[in-house]
Amino acid sequence: MATEQIGDYEISYTGVHVPESDGWAAWVEIYGPSPNPMHRQPVFPSQQVAVETSFGTEQEAEQAARKIAVDMVEQRHRPTPA
């Protein structure tokens, strides 16, 4: 599972082989800021994203998972319209 820091958030993403299939699924987990540096605060628990898509390779699934995770973090930082 790859891990990346984006601002105050830590994202983990990976491609997971789907049993009894040739496909791969995209999985994401996101941790947010925590007042305790020894404790990660989960804001999006580990789960499959892009659930309607079966990817051909682990790398394709991982790239899709990363894009979704980055979009989710960026969306949290967007100001809400007045």
C-alpha positions as CSV (number, residue, x, y, z in Angstrom):
1,M,0.0,0.0,0.0
2,A,1.5,3.3,-1.1
3,T,1.3,6.3,1.4
4,E,1.6,10.0,0.7
5,Q,1.3,13.1,2.8
6,I,-0.9,15.9,1.3
7,G,-1.0,18.9,3.6
8,D,-2.3,17.7,7.0
9,Y,-3.7,14.5,5.5
10,E,-2.0,11.1,5.0
11,I,-3.5,9.0,2.2
12,S,-2.9,5.3,1.6
13,Y,-4.0,3.6,-1.6
14,T,-3.5,0.4,-3.4
15,G,-4.8,-2.0,-6.0
16,V,-6.3,-5.3,-4.6
17,H,-6.8,-8.4,-6.7
18,V,-10.5,-9.4,-6.9
19,P,-10.8,-13.1,-6.0
20,E,-12.1,-15.4,-8.7
21,S,-11.5,-12.6,-11.3
22,D,-8.8,-11.2,-13.5
23,G,-9.6,-7.7,-12.2
24,W,-8.2,-5.4,-9.7
25,A,-10.0,-3.0,-7.3
26,A,-8.9,0.4,-6.0
27,W,-8.7,0.8,-2.2
28,V,-8.2,4.1,-0.2
29,E,-7.7,5.1,3.4
30,I,-7.3,8.7,4.6
31,Y,-6.0,10.0,7.9
32,G,-6.5,13.6,9.1
33,P,-4.7,15.9,11.5
34,S,-4.4,14.7,15.1
35,P,-3.3,16.6,18.2
36,N,-1.3,13.5,19.2
37,P,1.6,12.8,16.7
38,M,1.5,9.1,17.8
39,H,-2.1,8.6,16.8
40,R,-3.5,8.8,13.3
41,Q,-7.1,10.1,13.0
42,P,-9.0,8.2,10.4
43,V,-11.3,10.4,8.3
44,F,-12.0,7.8,5.6
45,P,-11.6,4.2,6.6
46,S,-10.0,1.7,4.3
47,Q,-12.5,0.8,1.6
48,Q,-12.9,0.1,-2.1
49,V,-13.5,3.2,-4.3
50,A,-14.6,3.2,-7.9
51,V,-16.7,0.1,-7.0
52,E,-18.2,-0.2,-10.5
53,T,-14.8,-0.5,-12.2
54,S,-12.6,-3.5,-12.5
55,F,-9.0,-2.5,-13.5
56,G,-6.8,-4.6,-15.7
57,T,-3.7,-4.3,-13.6
58,E,-2.7,-3.5,-10.1
59,Q,-0.9,-0.3,-11.2
60,E,-4.1,1.0,-13.0
61,A,-6.1,0.3,-9.8
62,E,-3.5,2.1,-7.6
63,Q,-3.4,5.1,-9.9
64,A,-7.2,5.4,-9.8
65,A,-7.2,5.0,-6.0
66,R,-4.6,7.8,-5.7
67,K,-6.5,10.2,-7.9
68,I,-9.7,9.6,-5.9
69,A,-7.9,10.1,-2.6
70,V,-6.2,13.3,-3.8
71,D,-9.6,14.6,-5.1
72,M,-11.3,13.8,-1.7
73,V,-8.6,15.7,0.2
74,E,-8.7,18.6,-2.1
75,Q,-12.5,18.7,-1.8
76,R,-12.3,19.0,2.0
77,H,-10.1,22.1,1.6
78,R,-12.5,23.9,-0.9
79,P,-14.3,26.8,0.8
80,T,-18.1,26.4,0.8
81,P,-20.0,28.9,-1.4
82,A,-21.8,31.6,0.6
